[in-house]
C-alpha cells in the first residue's frame, strides 16, 4: 500500500466509518478461505505480513505490506470483480474495497452474505 492509501486506511479505521460508499457490495459472498496462508507465497518459499481473503471467491493472499502483494494482485487480475477483501488477522473484522479505496460497511446479514467472523 502506498503512503496515501495507508494514511487513508488508518484514518477510516480511527473514525470507524468509510470515507465514501463502496460501489461493489454485490461482490460480497458467503465464502470459505481457500487456505490458511498465502498459497502463492508458500509455493515461492516466501513469507507474508498479513493475510486478506477475497469476498468473491475466498482466495487468501498476502497484504500490500508483504513483498508479493498477492491479495491486491488478485483484485487487479480479476477487475472489475473481486474488489473486496476481509482481514484474516485475529480480532479484525474489517473489509476493504481496492477499487474504491475505502473501508466497507458490510451489508446487514440477510442469510446470503457473510459479513463478519474470525479475523
OpenMM code with the backbone's topology and positions (N, CA, C; nanometers):
from openmm import Vec3, app, unit

residues = "UNK UNK UNK UNK UNK UNK UNK UNK UNK UNK UNK UNK UNK UNK UNK UNK UNK UNK UNK UNK UNK UNK UNK UNK UNK UNK UNK UNK UNK UNK UNK UNK UNK UNK UNK UNK UNK UNK UNK UNK UNK UNK UNK UNK UNK UNK UNK UNK UNK UNK UNK UNK UNK UNK UNK UNK UNK UNK UNK UNK UNK UNK UNK UNK UNK UNK UNK UNK UNK UNK UNK UNK UNK UNK UNK UNK UNK UNK UNK UNK UNK UNK UNK UNK UNK UNK UNK UNK UNK UNK UNK UNK UNK UNK UNK UNK UNK UNK UNK UNK UNK UNK UNK UNK UNK UNK UNK UNK UNK UNK UNK UNK UNK UNK UNK UNK UNK UNK UNK".split()
positions = [
    Vec3(0.0852, -0.1169, 0.0000),
    Vec3(0.0000, 0.0000, 0.0000),
    Vec3(0.0897, 0.1231, 0.0000),
    Vec3(0.0586, 0.2202, -0.0838),
    Vec3(0.1335, 0.3441, -0.0841),
    Vec3(0.1037, 0.4249, 0.0413),
    Vec3(0.1832, 0.5262, 0.0648),
    Vec3(0.1677, 0.6077, 0.1853),
    Vec3(0.0283, 0.6700, 0.1940),
    Vec3(-0.0202, 0.7267, 0.0844),
    Vec3(-0.1524, 0.7904, 0.0860),
    Vec3(-0.2625, 0.6887, 0.1197),
    Vec3(-0.2562, 0.5704, 0.0609),
    Vec3(-0.3563, 0.4673, 0.0898),
    Vec3(-0.3475, 0.4224, 0.2350),
    Vec3(-0.2256, 0.4103, 0.2863),
    Vec3(-0.2067, 0.3687, 0.4252),
    Vec3(-0.2665, 0.4715, 0.5202),
    Vec3(-0.2418, 0.5989, 0.4935),
    Vec3(-0.2967, 0.7057, 0.5779),
    Vec3(-0.4491, 0.7070, 0.5683),
    Vec3(-0.5027, 0.6934, 0.4470),
    Vec3(-0.6477, 0.6926, 0.4266),
    Vec3(-0.7110, 0.5760, 0.5043),
    Vec3(-0.6495, 0.4588, 0.4937),
    Vec3(-0.6999, 0.3410, 0.5640),
    Vec3(-0.6983, 0.3642, 0.7155),
    Vec3(-0.5854, 0.4130, 0.7680),
    Vec3(-0.5732, 0.4353, 0.9123),
    Vec3(-0.6750, 0.5375, 0.9609),
    Vec3(-0.6935, 0.6445, 0.8862),
    Vec3(-0.7895, 0.7475, 0.9237),
    Vec3(-0.9311, 0.6897, 0.9284),
    Vec3(-0.9677, 0.6089, 0.8300),
    Vec3(-1.1007, 0.5484, 0.8275),
    Vec3(-1.1193, 0.4521, 0.9444),
    Vec3(-1.0164, 0.3759, 0.9784),
    Vec3(-1.0257, 0.2826, 1.0913),
    Vec3(-1.0463, 0.3589, 1.2213),
    Vec3(-0.9736, 0.4700, 1.2401),
    Vec3(-0.9865, 0.5503, 1.3621),
    Vec3(-1.1264, 0.6102, 1.3706),
    Vec3(-1.1761, 0.6619, 1.2603),
    Vec3(-1.3101, 0.7214, 1.2575),
    Vec3(-1.4181, 0.6153, 1.2730),
    Vec3(-1.3868, 0.4930, 1.2345),
    Vec3(-1.4848, 0.3856, 1.2464),
    Vec3(-1.5874, 0.3821, 1.1356),
    Vec3(-1.5609, 0.4566, 1.0280),
    Vec3(-1.6534, 0.4535, 0.9158),
    Vec3(-1.5789, 0.4866, 0.7879),
    Vec3(-1.6300, 0.4387, 0.6751),
    Vec3(-1.5628, 0.4635, 0.5484),
    Vec3(-1.5732, 0.6090, 0.5058),
    Vec3(-1.4793, 0.6517, 0.4224),
    Vec3(-1.4791, 0.7881, 0.3703),
    Vec3(-1.5850, 0.8052, 0.2620),
    Vec3(-1.6153, 0.6972, 0.1911),
    Vec3(-1.7146, 0.7028, 0.0844),
    Vec3(-1.7884, 0.5698, 0.0775),
    Vec3(-1.8944, 0.5670, 0.0045),
    Vec3(-1.9733, 0.4448, -0.0106),
    Vec3(-1.9091, 0.3540, -0.1152),
    Vec3(-1.8904, 0.2296, -0.0820),
    Vec3(-1.8375, 0.1315, -0.1760),
    Vec3(-1.9457, 0.0962, -0.2775),
    Vec3(-1.9048, 0.0848, -0.4025),
    Vec3(-1.9988, 0.0511, -0.5098),
    Vec3(-1.9902, -0.0952, -0.5510),
    Vec3(-1.9236, -0.1768, -0.4693),
    Vec3(-1.9008, -0.3170, -0.5046),
    Vec3(-1.9598, -0.4153, -0.4032),
    Vec3(-2.0579, -0.3712, -0.3264),
    Vec3(-2.1133, -0.4570, -0.2209),
    Vec3(-2.1715, -0.5864, -0.2747),
    Vec3(-2.2131, -0.5869, -0.4009),
    Vec3(-2.2693, -0.7092, -0.4598),
    Vec3(-2.1640, -0.8179, -0.4767),
    Vec3(-2.0374, -0.7859, -0.4553),
    Vec3(-1.9298, -0.8835, -0.4675),
    Vec3(-1.9032, -0.9584, -0.3364),
    Vec3(-1.9747, -0.9227, -0.2306),
    Vec3(-1.9579, -0.9917, -0.1024),
    Vec3(-2.0448, -1.1168, -0.1041),
    Vec3(-1.9795, -1.2314, -0.0900),
    Vec3(-2.0483, -1.3600, -0.0903),
    Vec3(-2.0106, -1.4391, 0.0349),
    Vec3(-2.0872, -1.5409, 0.0620),
    Vec3(-2.0573, -1.6317, 0.1720),
    Vec3(-1.9474, -1.7259, 0.1235),
    Vec3(-1.8236, -1.6949, 0.1577),
    Vec3(-1.7095, -1.7702, 0.1063),
    Vec3(-1.6343, -1.8401, 0.2183),
    Vec3(-1.5589, -1.9395, 0.1795),
    Vec3(-1.4724, -2.0133, 0.2703),
    Vec3(-1.3289, -1.9857, 0.2285),
    Vec3(-1.2389, -1.9594, 0.3226),
    Vec3(-1.0986, -1.9338, 0.2852),
    Vec3(-1.0413, -2.0510, 0.2048),
    Vec3(-0.9684, -2.0184, 0.0986),
    Vec3(-0.9093, -2.1205, 0.0131),
    Vec3(-0.7921, -2.1918, 0.0808),
    Vec3(-0.7325, -2.1283, 0.1812),
    Vec3(-0.6202, -2.1866, 0.2539),
    Vec3(-0.6021, -2.1117, 0.3859),
    Vec3(-0.5075, -2.1568, 0.4656),
    Vec3(-0.4792, -2.0895, 0.5933),
    Vec3(-0.3615, -1.9943, 0.5807),
    Vec3(-0.3043, -1.9862, 0.4615),
    Vec3(-0.1927, -1.8956, 0.4349),
    Vec3(-0.1982, -1.8512, 0.2906),
    Vec3(-0.1056, -1.7658, 0.2517),
    Vec3(-0.0977, -1.7215, 0.1123),
    Vec3(-0.0342, -1.8351, 0.0327),
    Vec3(-0.1150, -1.9067, -0.0423),
    Vec3(-0.0675, -2.0233, -0.1163),
    Vec3(0.0421, -1.9860, -0.2156),
    Vec3(0.0286, -1.8709, -0.2795),
    Vec3(0.1302, -1.8280, -0.3765),
    Vec3(0.2647, -1.8026, -0.3080),
    Vec3(0.2623, -1.7408, -0.1892),
    Vec3(0.3866, -1.7193, -0.1144),
    Vec3(0.4476, -1.8525, -0.0718),
    Vec3(0.3631, -1.9441, -0.0269),
    Vec3(0.4126, -2.0755, 0.0146),
    Vec3(0.4814, -2.1467, -0.1016),
    Vec3(0.4225, -2.1379, -0.2203),
    Vec3(0.4816, -2.2015, -0.3387),
    Vec3(0.6149, -2.1378, -0.3765),
    Vec3(0.6295, -2.0074, -0.3474),
    Vec3(0.7540, -1.9359, -0.3758),
    Vec3(0.8575, -1.9511, -0.2648),
    Vec3(0.8142, -2.0047, -0.1497),
    Vec3(0.9023, -2.0147, -0.0344),
    Vec3(0.9164, -1.8825, 0.0392),
    Vec3(0.8195, -1.7924, 0.0182),
    Vec3(0.8212, -1.6609, 0.0813),
    Vec3(0.7301, -1.6572, 0.2039),
    Vec3(0.7391, -1.5474, 0.2771),
    Vec3(0.6530, -1.5248, 0.3929),
    Vec3(0.5649, -1.4036, 0.3647),
    Vec3(0.4749, -1.3749, 0.4570),
    Vec3(0.3855, -1.2603, 0.4417),
    Vec3(0.3724, -1.1881, 0.5745),
    Vec3(0.3170, -1.0658, 0.5683),
    Vec3(0.2962, -0.9851, 0.6885),
    Vec3(0.1564, -1.0108, 0.7433),
    Vec3(0.0538, -0.9926, 0.6599),
    Vec3(-0.0849, -1.0156, 0.6980),
    Vec3(-0.1568, -1.0842, 0.5825),
    Vec3(-0.2710, -1.1450, 0.6135),
    Vec3(-0.3492, -1.2144, 0.5113),
    Vec3(-0.4823, -1.1452, 0.4874),
    Vec3(-0.5276, -1.1511, 0.3635),
    Vec3(-0.6568, -1.0968, 0.3217),
    Vec3(-0.7311, -1.2046, 0.2437),
    Vec3(-0.8640, -1.2076, 0.2598),
    Vec3(-0.9449, -1.3053, 0.1871),
    Vec3(-1.0398, -1.2332, 0.0922),
    Vec3(-1.0397, -1.2734, -0.0337),
    Vec3(-1.1309, -1.2183, -0.1328),
    Vec3(-1.2729, -1.2603, -0.0963),
    Vec3(-1.3630, -1.1637, -0.0896),
    Vec3(-1.5014, -1.1928, -0.0524),
    Vec3(-1.5859, -1.2397, -0.1705),
    Vec3(-1.5255, -1.2520, -0.2879),
    Vec3(-1.5961, -1.3058, -0.4035),
    Vec3(-1.5734, -1.4558, -0.4156),
    Vec3(-1.4476, -1.5006, -0.3942),
    Vec3(-1.4190, -1.6429, -0.4150),
    Vec3(-1.3418, -1.7110, -0.3019),
    Vec3(-1.3048, -1.6369, -0.1961),
    Vec3(-1.2363, -1.6979, -0.0821),
    Vec3(-1.0861, -1.7108, -0.0980),
    Vec3(-1.0299, -1.6606, -0.2080),
    Vec3(-0.8853, -1.6666, -0.2295),
    Vec3(-0.8134, -1.5922, -0.1175),
    Vec3(-0.7153, -1.6565, -0.0549),
    Vec3(-0.6372, -1.5944, 0.0522),
    Vec3(-0.5044, -1.5490, -0.0063),
    Vec3(-0.4716, -1.4218, 0.0166),
    Vec3(-0.3462, -1.3669, -0.0339),
    Vec3(-0.2819, -1.2766, 0.0699),
    Vec3(-0.1570, -1.2445, 0.0442),
    Vec3(-0.0828, -1.1575, 0.1359),
    Vec3(-0.1159, -1.0112, 0.1097),
    Vec3(-0.1006, -0.9297, 0.2134),
    Vec3(-0.1363, -0.7871, 0.2086),
    Vec3(-0.0320, -0.7052, 0.1326),
    Vec3(-0.0614, -0.5787, 0.1151),
    Vec3(0.0301, -0.4899, 0.0433),
    Vec3(0.1539, -0.4523, 0.1238),
    Vec3(0.1579, -0.4847, 0.2521),
    Vec3(0.2800, -0.4665, 0.3302),
    Vec3(0.3751, -0.5838, 0.3102),
    Vec3(0.3263, -0.6903, 0.2498),
    Vec3(0.4078, -0.8077, 0.2193),
    Vec3(0.4805, -0.7850, 0.0874),
    Vec3(0.5901, -0.8538, 0.0683),
    Vec3(0.6718, -0.8369, -0.0511),
    Vec3(0.5934, -0.8617, -0.1802),
    Vec3(0.5083, -0.9641, -0.1833),
    Vec3(0.4453, -1.0054, -0.3086),
    Vec3(0.3085, -0.9436, -0.3378),
    Vec3(0.2406, -0.8933, -0.2364),
    Vec3(0.1118, -0.8236, -0.2556),
    Vec3(0.0114, -0.9063, -0.3367),
    Vec3(-0.0015, -1.0342, -0.3016),
    Vec3(-0.0873, -1.1232, -0.3796),
    Vec3(-0.2357, -1.0894, -0.3716),
    Vec3(-0.2842, -1.0374, -0.2576),
    Vec3(-0.4274, -1.0065, -0.2458),
    Vec3(-0.4678, -0.8944, -0.3425),
    Vec3(-0.3912, -0.7852, -0.3464),
    Vec3(-0.4254, -0.6770, -0.4396),
    Vec3(-0.3991, -0.7192, -0.5839),
    Vec3(-0.3009, -0.8064, -0.6048),
    Vec3(-0.2770, -0.8601, -0.7392),
    Vec3(-0.3968, -0.9396, -0.7883),
    Vec3(-0.4573, -1.0162, -0.6987),
    Vec3(-0.5784, -1.0924, -0.7315),
    Vec3(-0.6907, -0.9974, -0.7723),
    Vec3(-0.7052, -0.8870, -0.6989),
    Vec3(-0.8083, -0.7884, -0.7308),
    Vec3(-0.7823, -0.7246, -0.8680),
    Vec3(-0.6578, -0.6894, -0.8960),
    Vec3(-0.6249, -0.6297, -1.0264),
    Vec3(-0.6480, -0.7295, -1.1401),
    Vec3(-0.6075, -0.8538, -1.1169),
    Vec3(-0.6210, -0.9572, -1.2197),
    Vec3(-0.7675, -0.9835, -1.2545),
    Vec3(-0.8554, -0.9746, -1.1565),
    Vec3(-0.9969, -1.0086, -1.1771),
    Vec3(-1.0885, -0.8865, -1.1845),
    Vec3(-1.0298, -0.7655, -1.1942),
    Vec3(-1.1116, -0.6435, -1.2010),
    Vec3(-1.2038, -0.6490, -1.3229),
    Vec3(-1.3244, -0.5977, -1.3103),
    Vec3(-1.3774, -0.5160, -1.2010),
    Vec3(-1.4420, -0.5984, -1.0889),
    Vec3(-1.4382, -0.7303, -1.0976),
    Vec3(-1.4883, -0.8130, -0.9882),
    Vec3(-1.3757, -0.8364, -0.8860),
    Vec3(-1.4061, -0.9059, -0.7790),
    Vec3(-1.3082, -0.9463, -0.6765),
    Vec3(-1.2380, -0.8272, -0.6113),
    Vec3(-1.3117, -0.7202, -0.5816),
    Vec3(-1.2508, -0.5981, -0.5291),
    Vec3(-1.2541, -0.5873, -0.3776),
    Vec3(-1.3316, -0.6707, -0.3095),
    Vec3(-1.3449, -0.6573, -0.1640),
    Vec3(-1.2743, -0.7720, -0.0931),
    Vec3(-1.1909, -0.7358, 0.0048),
    Vec3(-1.1216, -0.8352, 0.0866),
    Vec3(-1.1569, -0.8143, 0.2324),
    Vec3(-1.1403, -0.9207, 0.3091),
    Vec3(-1.1579, -0.9161, 0.4540),
    Vec3(-1.0259, -0.9511, 0.5176),
    Vec3(-0.9935, -0.8824, 0.6263),
    Vec3(-0.8730, -0.9162, 0.7006),
    Vec3(-0.8876, -1.0566, 0.7582),
    Vec3(-0.7803, -1.1320, 0.7511),
    Vec3(-0.7779, -1.2667, 0.8095),
    Vec3(-0.7026, -1.2666, 0.9426),
    Vec3(-0.6742, -1.1478, 0.9938),
    Vec3(-0.5993, -1.1363, 1.1186),
    Vec3(-0.6911, -1.1562, 1.2385),
    Vec3(-0.6404, -1.2201, 1.3453),
    Vec3(-0.7214, -1.2392, 1.4657),
    Vec3(-0.7716, -1.1044, 1.5192),
    Vec3(-0.8936, -1.1029, 1.5649),
    Vec3(-0.9572, -0.9849, 1.6245),
    Vec3(-0.9775, -0.8691, 1.5271),
    Vec3(-0.9712, -0.8949, 1.3975),
    Vec3(-1.0017, -0.7933, 1.2970),
    Vec3(-1.1168, -0.8432, 1.2112),
    Vec3(-1.2139, -0.7551, 1.1875),
    Vec3(-1.3284, -0.7970, 1.1063),
    Vec3(-1.3627, -0.6947, 0.9981),
    Vec3(-1.2660, -0.6130, 0.9570),
    Vec3(-1.2918, -0.5104, 0.8579),
    Vec3(-1.2806, -0.5648, 0.7161),
    Vec3(-1.3464, -0.4928, 0.6268),
    Vec3(-1.3405, -0.5227, 0.4843),
    Vec3(-1.2870, -0.3993, 0.4120),
    Vec3(-1.2187, -0.4202, 0.2988),
    Vec3(-1.1599, -0.3112, 0.2213),
    Vec3(-1.1939, -0.3303, 0.0743),
    Vec3(-1.2285, -0.2224, 0.0078),
    Vec3(-1.2539, -0.2257, -0.1363),
    Vec3(-1.1335, -0.1643, -0.2065),
    Vec3(-1.0652, -0.2436, -0.2880),
    Vec3(-0.9493, -0.1938, -0.3612),
    Vec3(-0.9890, -0.0883, -0.4641),
    Vec3(-1.0976, -0.1104, -0.5356),
    Vec3(-1.1378, -0.0176, -0.6417),
    Vec3(-1.1749, 0.1194, -0.5862),
    Vec3(-1.2511, 0.1223, -0.4779),
    Vec3(-1.2961, 0.2487, -0.4198),
    Vec3(-1.2002, 0.3027, -0.3137),
    Vec3(-1.0982, 0.2230, -0.2793),
    Vec3(-1.0002, 0.2593, -0.1769),
    Vec3(-1.0672, 0.3076, -0.0489),
    Vec3(-1.1581, 0.2245, 0.0018),
    Vec3(-1.2316, 0.2617, 0.1219),
    Vec3(-1.2641, 0.1387, 0.2058),
    Vec3(-1.2780, 0.1627, 0.3362),
    Vec3(-1.3322, 0.0575, 0.4217),
    Vec3(-1.4750, 0.0318, 0.3785),
    Vec3(-1.5191, -0.0891, 0.3958),
    Vec3(-1.6538, -0.1268, 0.3532),
    Vec3(-1.7401, -0.1521, 0.4746),
    Vec3(-1.8561, -0.0886, 0.4762),
    Vec3(-1.9572, -0.1201, 0.5752),
    Vec3(-2.0322, -0.2387, 0.5184),
    Vec3(-2.0130, -0.3567, 0.5751),
    Vec3(-2.0796, -0.4731, 0.5189),
    Vec3(-2.2309, -0.4592, 0.5261),
    Vec3(-2.2997, -0.5140, 0.4260),
    Vec3(-2.4454, -0.5095, 0.4302),
    Vec3(-2.4963, -0.5898, 0.5484),
    Vec3(-2.6122, -0.5566, 0.5953),
    Vec3(-2.6734, -0.6320, 0.7052),
    Vec3(-2.6991, -0.7747, 0.6587),
    Vec3(-2.6724, -0.8733, 0.7456),
    Vec3(-2.6939, -1.0129, 0.7061),
    Vec3(-2.8387, -1.0376, 0.6649),
    Vec3(-2.8520, -1.1029, 0.5505),
    Vec3(-2.9848, -1.1415, 0.5027),
    Vec3(-2.9898, -1.2914, 0.4800),
    Vec3(-2.8859, -1.3582, 0.5283),
    Vec3(-2.8772, -1.5022, 0.5073),
    Vec3(-2.7862, -1.5371, 0.3918),
    Vec3(-2.7476, -1.4374, 0.3076),
    Vec3(-2.6668, -1.4666, 0.1915),
    Vec3(-2.5233, -1.4193, 0.2019),
    Vec3(-2.4989, -1.3109, 0.2717),
    Vec3(-2.3632, -1.2560, 0.2752),
    Vec3(-2.3002, -1.2757, 0.4115),
    Vec3(-2.1774, -1.3206, 0.4109),
    Vec3(-2.1015, -1.3348, 0.5344),
    Vec3(-2.0332, -1.2018, 0.5604),
    Vec3(-2.0634, -1.1385, 0.6718),
    Vec3(-2.0119, -1.0047, 0.6962),
    Vec3(-1.9130, -0.9976, 0.8099),
    Vec3(-1.9002, -1.1014, 0.8878),
    Vec3(-1.8019, -1.0974, 0.9951),
    Vec3(-1.7595, -1.2393, 1.0266),
    Vec3(-1.6656, -1.2500, 1.1130),
    Vec3(-1.6180, -1.3825, 1.1508),
    Vec3(-1.4789, -1.3708, 1.2069),
    Vec3(-1.4180, -1.4827, 1.2337),
    Vec3(-1.2833, -1.4770, 1.2883),
    Vec3(-1.1889, -1.4141, 1.1881),
    Vec3(-1.1016, -1.3239, 1.2372),
    Vec3(-1.0096, -1.2491, 1.1515),
    Vec3(-0.9100, -1.3336, 1.0922),
] * unit.nanometer
topology = app.Topology()
chain = topology.addChain("A")
for resn in residues:
    res = topology.addResidue(resn, chain)
    for name in ("N", "CA", "C"):
        topology.addAtom(name, app.Element.getBySymbol(name[0]), res)
